[in-house]
Amino acid sequence: MRMPLAMSHMSIHSIIIAAEAPRAPPSPSPSPSPPSSPLDYDVVVIMAAMLCALVCALGLNTMLQCVVRCTRRAVAEPIGWVAHRRANAGLKREDVVALPVATYVASPSSSPSPEKKEEVAAAARCAICLSEFADGERIRPLPVCGHRFHVLCIDRWLVSHCSCPTCRRRLSSESVEDHRHLQILTAV
């Protein structure tokens, strides 16, 4: 079924006029919240990436400064640098094993003064692991200062350091010689 040409033209004209007619204002409704734009999310991601880059750059800068400082010292005075590195290195394993080993025996407690109790408590404790010595436990007293430690604790320490962890007195191969005997130490 075909419409006459005049009628189809008329209906298009009426549609155009209806579209141009003024409309009534819409009824007031609660204003919708503005949609979150993807720009906000992008800004957050960019800021987080910049913060990570800053932290990485600061860490790299610190590491490079340390390398340059150590290299400069090693190049400027190599003999002093090597001597300093050797002096701060730990003892040889043979020297550590040669240190004396003792068996700890707690003395019977006889109501000492409060000051004496603190001294005994400090002397009966390993300064490395901070646990107290038990009766019959193997300990290692250092020959230069007399401080006592668990054998495993002080052996690990002395392999990487050459000083007492408590008083920092230096141990050397000479101070280790002639100390290969077993002792029994009693807490006072």
C-alpha positions as CSV (number, residue, x, y, z in Angstrom):
1,M,0.0,0.0,0.0
2,R,1.5,3.2,-1.2
3,M,0.8,6.6,0.2
4,P,0.3,9.5,-2.1
5,L,3.3,11.7,-2.4
6,A,1.5,14.8,-1.1
7,M,0.5,13.0,2.1
8,S,4.0,11.7,2.9
9,H,5.4,15.2,2.4
10,M,2.8,16.5,4.7
11,S,3.6,14.0,7.5
12,I,7.3,14.8,7.3
13,H,6.5,18.5,7.6
14,S,4.3,17.9,10.6
15,I,7.0,15.8,12.3
16,I,9.6,18.6,11.8
17,I,7.2,21.2,13.3
18,A,6.4,19.0,16.3
19,A,10.1,18.5,16.9
20,E,10.7,22.3,16.9
21,A,7.8,23.0,19.2
22,P,8.8,24.3,22.6
23,R,8.7,21.7,25.3
24,A,7.5,22.0,28.9
25,P,10.4,22.1,31.4
26,P,11.0,18.8,33.0
27,S,9.8,18.3,36.6
28,P,12.4,18.9,39.2
29,S,14.2,15.7,40.2
30,P,17.1,15.2,42.5
31,S,20.3,16.1,40.7
32,P,22.3,13.0,39.9
33,S,25.9,12.9,41.2
34,P,28.4,13.8,38.5
35,P,29.8,10.7,37.0
36,S,33.4,10.0,38.0
37,S,35.6,10.7,35.2
38,P,38.3,8.3,34.1
39,L,40.7,11.2,34.3
40,D,40.7,11.0,38.1
41,Y,41.8,7.3,38.0
42,D,44.5,8.1,35.5
43,V,45.9,10.9,37.7
44,V,46.1,8.5,40.7
45,V,47.9,5.9,38.7
46,I,50.3,8.4,37.2
47,M,51.0,9.9,40.7
48,A,51.7,6.4,42.1
49,A,54.0,5.6,39.3
50,M,55.9,8.9,39.8
51,L,56.2,8.2,43.6
52,C,57.6,4.7,42.9
53,A,60.1,6.2,40.4
54,L,61.2,8.8,43.0
55,V,61.8,6.1,45.6
56,C,63.8,4.0,43.2
57,A,65.8,7.0,42.1
58,L,66.7,7.9,45.7
59,G,67.7,4.3,46.5
60,L,69.9,4.1,43.3
61,N,71.5,7.5,44.2
62,T,72.3,6.3,47.7
63,M,73.8,3.1,46.4
64,L,75.9,4.9,43.8
65,Q,77.2,7.4,46.4
66,C,78.4,4.5,48.6
67,V,80.1,2.8,45.7
68,V,81.8,6.0,44.6
69,R,82.9,6.7,48.2
70,C,84.4,3.2,48.7
71,T,86.0,3.2,45.3
72,R,87.6,6.6,45.9
73,R,89.0,5.5,49.2
74,A,90.3,2.3,47.7
75,V,92.0,4.1,44.8
76,A,93.3,7.1,46.8
77,E,95.1,5.0,49.5
78,P,94.9,1.3,48.6
79,I,97.3,0.1,51.3
80,G,95.4,1.8,54.1
81,W,92.1,0.6,52.7
82,V,93.2,-3.1,52.5
83,A,94.7,-2.8,56.0
84,H,91.5,-1.4,57.4
85,R,89.4,-4.1,55.7
86,R,91.7,-6.9,57.1
87,A,91.7,-5.4,60.6
88,N,87.9,-5.4,60.7
89,A,87.5,-8.9,59.2
90,G,86.7,-11.8,61.5
91,L,89.0,-14.3,63.0
92,K,90.1,-17.5,61.1
93,R,88.0,-20.6,61.9
94,E,91.1,-22.3,63.5
95,D,91.6,-19.3,65.8
96,V,87.9,-19.3,66.9
97,V,88.0,-23.0,67.6
98,A,91.2,-22.6,69.6
99,L,89.5,-20.3,72.1
100,P,88.8,-21.8,75.5
101,V,85.5,-23.6,76.2
102,A,84.1,-23.8,79.7
103,T,81.1,-25.5,81.4
104,Y,78.8,-23.2,83.2
105,V,77.7,-24.1,86.7
106,A,75.4,-21.8,88.7
107,S,76.5,-21.2,92.3
108,P,74.0,-21.9,95.1
109,S,72.1,-18.6,95.7
110,S,73.0,-17.0,99.0
111,S,71.0,-13.8,99.4
112,P,73.4,-11.4,97.8
113,S,72.8,-7.6,97.8
114,P,70.6,-6.1,95.1
115,E,73.7,-4.6,93.3
116,K,75.4,-8.0,93.3
117,K,72.2,-9.7,92.0
118,E,72.3,-7.4,88.9
119,E,76.0,-8.2,88.3
120,V,75.3,-11.9,88.6
121,A,72.3,-11.7,86.2
122,A,74.4,-9.8,83.7
123,A,77.3,-12.2,84.0
124,A,75.0,-15.2,83.6
125,R,73.5,-14.1,80.3
126,C,74.8,-14.3,76.8
127,A,75.0,-10.8,75.3
128,I,74.4,-12.1,71.8
129,C,71.2,-14.1,72.2
130,L,70.2,-12.5,75.5
131,S,69.3,-15.9,77.1
132,E,70.6,-17.0,80.5
133,F,73.2,-19.7,80.8
134,A,71.9,-23.1,82.1
135,D,73.8,-25.5,84.4
136,G,76.1,-27.7,82.3
137,E,75.9,-25.5,79.2
138,R,79.1,-25.0,77.2
139,I,80.2,-21.4,77.1
140,R,83.2,-19.6,75.6
141,P,85.0,-16.9,77.7
142,L,87.1,-14.5,75.7
143,P,90.7,-14.3,76.9
144,V,91.2,-10.6,76.5
145,C,88.2,-9.4,78.5
146,G,86.6,-12.5,80.2
147,H,83.1,-11.9,78.8
148,R,81.3,-15.2,78.4
149,F,78.9,-16.3,75.6
150,H,77.3,-19.4,74.3
151,V,79.8,-21.3,72.1
152,L,77.6,-21.2,68.9
153,C,76.7,-17.5,69.4
154,I,80.3,-16.3,69.8
155,D,81.6,-18.5,67.1
156,R,79.2,-17.0,64.6
157,W,80.1,-13.5,65.8
158,L,83.9,-14.0,65.7
159,V,83.9,-15.4,62.1
160,S,82.7,-12.0,60.9
161,H,84.1,-9.7,63.7
162,C,87.4,-9.6,65.5
163,S,86.2,-8.0,68.7
164,C,84.2,-8.8,71.8
165,P,80.5,-7.9,71.2
166,T,80.2,-6.5,74.7
167,C,83.3,-4.3,75.2
168,R,84.7,-4.2,71.6
169,R,88.2,-5.2,72.7
170,R,90.0,-6.7,69.8
171,L,91.0,-10.3,69.6
172,S,94.0,-11.4,67.6
173,S,95.7,-14.7,66.7
174,E,98.3,-13.9,69.5
175,S,95.6,-13.6,72.2
176,V,94.0,-16.9,71.1
177,E,97.2,-19.0,71.5
178,D,97.7,-21.2,74.6
179,H,94.0,-21.1,75.6
180,R,92.9,-24.6,74.6
181,H,91.8,-25.9,78.0
182,L,88.4,-26.7,79.4
183,Q,87.3,-24.7,82.4
184,I,84.4,-24.9,84.8
185,L,83.0,-21.4,85.6
186,T,80.8,-20.7,88.5
187,A,78.5,-17.7,88.7
188,V,79.2,-15.7,91.8
